[in-house]
Amino acid sequence: MQRDKSPRVNIQLPPVDVRHLLGPSVAAYRALIAALMLADQKLASGVHPQLAYIDAMAAVCRFVGSDDLLRLNSVSTTLRQILADLEDTAAGARPNSLFGGGARRKGKGRPTNLTSDTLRGCMVGGLNKLIEAGQSNAAAAQWLAGTLASVGARYRGKPITADQLLQWREQTGDTAPQLSDEAVRHMALIRGRAKALRLEEAGRFALAIALTVVRWNSK
């Protein structure tokens, strides 16, 4: 039997008991939100995304660091390391933490199993529920595309069209990414195939999908 050669990671207990933490000050919270809103505005105005990411990450690090207990116990070390690596990347470096691929990336070629693949499958799942509830393919795709647009959802930075949704549905089980197919299957299990949702319920279900997508990838 082949010995497991994977590295052993010794996870230490957190240095701070979160159950006894005090809430942040109003001033610190307001400063965080103001900084995040400014970063969002920069991103929307066309600033290079990486610079907006740096501003947002720096704001979060400042927020955590404003608590003496958290700062002295080095809480948010991971976030501060990400911030440092983003700064290095903006200066032209290629830190291994961001470009090394991590444990999930193996081999060459186009990366797969991305978050966007799961979101794509969720959207197809929402489309399927509308169709099962009685809408035509075209009407369901138009409604879902319009709903996604109304909440500001995008896919890899681009608007999601009805034609795109229908194409993704056709590719399910064929050329779609694995995570996309898995998401479609999970969506089908909700309420089961035997009992289709009513159109109003399917609409609420699809809206919930749209709001999930916008949390991950919006304007």
C-alpha positions in Angstrom: 0.0 0.0 0.0 1.4 3.4 -1.0 2.1 5.7 1.9 0.2 9.0 2.0 2.8 11.7 1.2 0.5 14.7 1.7 1.8 17.3 4.1 0.5 17.3 7.7 -0.8 20.6 8.8 -1.0 21.3 12.5 -3.9 23.7 13.1 -3.6 25.7 16.3 -6.6 26.9 18.3 -7.5 30.5 17.6 -5.6 33.0 19.8 -8.8 34.9 20.6 -12.1 33.7 22.0 -14.5 35.3 19.6 -17.4 34.7 22.0 -16.0 37.4 24.3 -15.1 40.0 21.7 -16.6 43.5 21.9 -18.3 45.0 18.9 -16.3 47.5 16.7 -16.6 51.2 17.3 -19.0 53.1 15.2 -16.1 55.3 13.8 -14.1 52.2 12.7 -17.2 50.6 11.1 -18.0 53.8 9.2 -14.4 54.2 8.0 -14.5 50.6 6.7 -17.7 51.1 4.8 -16.6 54.5 3.4 -13.3 52.9 2.2 -15.1 50.0 0.6 -17.5 52.2 -1.2 -14.6 54.3 -2.5 -12.9 51.1 -3.8 -16.2 50.1 -5.5 -16.4 53.6 -7.2 -12.8 53.3 -8.4 -13.6 49.8 -9.9 -16.7 51.2 -11.6 -14.8 54.2 -13.0 -12.4 52.0 -14.9 -9.4 51.9 -12.5 -7.4 48.7 -12.9 -9.3 46.0 -10.8 -6.1 45.1 -8.9 -5.7 48.6 -7.5 -9.4 48.6 -6.3 -8.8 45.2 -4.7 -5.8 46.5 -2.8 -7.8 49.5 -1.5 -10.6 47.2 -0.3 -8.2 44.7 1.3 -6.3 47.5 3.0 -9.5 48.8 4.4 -10.4 45.5 5.9 -7.0 45.1 7.4 -7.1 48.5 9.0 -10.6 47.7 10.4 -9.3 44.5 12.1 -6.1 46.2 13.2 -8.0 49.0 14.9 -8.9 46.4 17.6 -5.8 46.2 19.9 -6.6 42.6 21.0 -6.9 41.4 17.4 -3.8 43.3 16.3 -1.6 42.0 19.2 -2.7 38.4 18.5 -1.9 38.7 14.8 -5.5 38.1 13.7 -6.0 38.5 9.9 -2.4 37.4 9.1 -3.9 35.8 6.0 -5.6 39.0 4.8 -2.4 41.0 5.4 -0.4 38.5 3.4 -2.9 38.7 0.5 -2.6 42.5 0.6 1.2 42.3 0.5 1.1 39.9 -2.4 -1.4 42.1 -4.3 0.9 45.1 -3.7 3.9 43.1 -5.1 1.8 42.0 -8.1 0.9 45.6 -8.8 4.6 46.3 -8.8 5.3 43.6 -11.4 6.1 40.6 -9.2 4.5 37.2 -9.5 4.2 35.9 -5.9 3.8 32.1 -5.7 0.8 32.5 -3.5 -1.2 34.1 -6.3 0.4 32.5 -9.4 1.5 29.1 -8.0 -1.9 27.6 -8.4 -2.3 26.1 -5.0 -3.4 22.6 -4.2 -6.4 22.6 -6.6 -4.5 23.6 -9.8 -2.8 20.6 -11.5 -1.5 20.4 -15.0 -1.6 22.9 -17.8 -4.3 24.3 -20.0 -7.4 26.3 -19.2 -8.3 26.2 -15.5 -11.5 24.4 -14.5 -13.6 24.0 -11.4 -13.9 27.8 -10.9 -16.5 29.6 -8.8 -18.0 31.0 -12.0 -18.7 27.4 -13.3 -20.9 26.8 -10.2 -22.7 30.1 -10.8 -23.3 29.2 -14.4 -24.9 25.9 -13.3 -27.1 27.7 -10.8 -28.4 30.0 -13.4 -29.2 27.0 -15.7 -30.9 25.4 -12.7 -33.0 28.5 -12.2 -33.9 28.5 -15.9 -34.9 24.9 -15.8 -37.3 25.6 -12.9 -39.0 28.3 -14.9 -39.4 26.0 -17.9 -40.7 23.2 -15.7 -43.3 25.6 -14.3 -44.7 26.1 -17.8 -42.8 29.0 -19.5 -41.4 28.4 -23.0 -37.6 28.2 -23.3 -37.3 31.6 -24.9 -39.7 33.3 -22.4 -37.9 31.8 -19.4 -34.5 32.8 -20.7 -35.7 36.4 -21.4 -37.2 36.7 -17.9 -34.1 35.3 -16.2 -31.7 37.5 -18.3 -33.8 40.5 -17.5 -33.9 39.7 -13.8 -30.1 39.2 -13.7 -29.6 42.5 -15.5 -31.9 44.3 -13.1 -29.9 43.3 -10.0 -26.6 44.0 -11.7 -25.4 40.4 -12.1 -22.7 39.6 -14.7 -20.7 36.5 -15.7 -17.0 37.0 -15.8 -17.5 40.7 -16.2 -20.0 40.6 -19.0 -23.8 40.9 -19.1 -25.8 37.6 -19.3 -28.1 37.3 -22.3 -31.0 35.0 -22.9 -29.1 33.4 -25.8 -26.2 32.7 -23.4 -28.5 31.1 -20.9 -30.1 28.8 -23.5 -26.7 27.8 -24.8 -25.5 26.9 -21.4 -28.6 24.8 -20.9 -27.9 23.0 -24.2 -24.3 22.3 -23.1 -25.4 20.7 -19.8 -24.1 17.2 -19.6 -22.0 17.6 -22.7 -19.4 20.4 -23.0 -20.3 22.3 -19.8 -17.7 22.4 -17.0 -18.0 19.7 -14.3 -18.9 22.1 -11.5 -21.6 23.6 -13.7 -23.2 20.2 -14.3 -23.0 19.4 -10.6 -24.8 22.7 -9.7 -27.6 21.9 -12.3 -28.1 18.5 -10.6 -28.2 20.1 -7.1 -30.8 22.7 -8.3 -32.9 19.9 -9.8 -33.1 18.2 -6.3 -34.8 21.2 -4.8 -38.5 20.2 -4.4 -37.6 17.3 -6.6 -38.3 16.6 -10.3 -41.6 14.9 -9.6 -43.2 18.0 -8.2 -42.5 21.0 -10.3 -42.7 24.5 -8.8 -45.6 26.7 -9.7 -44.6 29.6 -11.9 -44.7 32.1 -9.1 -42.5 29.8 -6.9 -40.2 29.2 -9.9 -39.8 33.0 -10.3 -38.9 33.4 -6.6 -36.4 30.6 -7.0 -34.8 32.1 -10.0 -34.7 35.6 -8.3 -32.8 34.0 -5.4 -30.3 32.5 -7.9 -29.9 36.0 -9.5 -29.2 37.6 -6.1 -26.7 34.8 -5.4 -24.9 35.5 -8.7 -24.7 39.3 -8.0 -23.0 38.7 -4.7 -20.1 37.0 -6.5 -20.0 38.8 -9.8 -21.8 42.1 -10.3 -21.3 45.4 -12.1 
